[in-house]
Amino acid sequence: MKRIVTGGLIMLLGIFLTAAAVAGDHSHHQRQKKQGILLVAFGTSVPDAASAYQNIERKVTAAYPGIPVRWAYTSPTIRAKLAKKGRFIDAPQTALAKMMDEGFTHVAVQSLHIIPGEEFHRLVQNVRAFTGMAGGFESVRIGHPLLGTQKDLERVAAAMIKNIPRERKPADAVVLMGHGTAHPSNAFYAAMMFHFQQQDPHIFVGCVEGAPEIDAIKEMLLAKKIGKAYLMPFMAVAGDHALNDMAGDEADSWKSILTAADVQCTPVLKGMAEYDDILSIWVDHLGAALAGF
């Protein structure tokens, strides 16, 4: 009898699950397809730097007209700073929950990070949490950050070289400041410097919070007897790191450290999202995500 009862319960469970699955599919088929784009950046609290994000949105809306665009910042610190000023930007999971509530069925989440580091992988985990929810999205796809493939490294090198200030002479160095991370993906910065130096041996890439550090970059410049360097952010926006850690007057800024070593510095306060040929790479990644719908 116990075996019969158990078997009956299993059959009922199977029928219930099958019915639920069919009902779920049926409800999806009845819903009108509604695509959306969620642009996800680390974020910035510097007003002038935020214009770079506006440039991204213009490029995205021009490439994919008619698809609503939403924003999210991954940095809790940046979101908190902005909230104190009365400007509220959602975390990715909050933005996705709102989009689900608005009835979006297909969402392309485009990472505006530079490398697939800790912030990007946390984003991936958050997006995964929204897959398979009953009555939720039918599909959510994530676009690669700027550096996602070997081809991306080649394209970024070519694009940044085109955007070096024209007055820069061949003997001058270009020092790019990346954010850096303890995540293994920090290796992308060294790989990026390799690609730059294949075309121009006087281009260097360092990190604020990773390797190569500015002291290592300084020694490389001195070894080549370089007397002048253009400092450029290797970040989406020229925010706090660019203004203070790179171009600030404090003794520990990159400009001050190199100037003390007799390397004349010219900071270029322009984020990578202000260069159209860099933006094209992010837009292409977004296109690949949208193409999956």
Helices and strands as residue ranges (DSSP letters): H 2-30, E 35-41, H 47-63, E 69-73, H 76-84, H 92-101, E 106-111, H 118-128, E 139-143, H 150-162, E 173-178, G 184-186, H 187-199, E 203-207, H 214-223, E 228-233, H 240-240, I 241-246, H 254-260, E 264-267, G 272-274, H 276-290
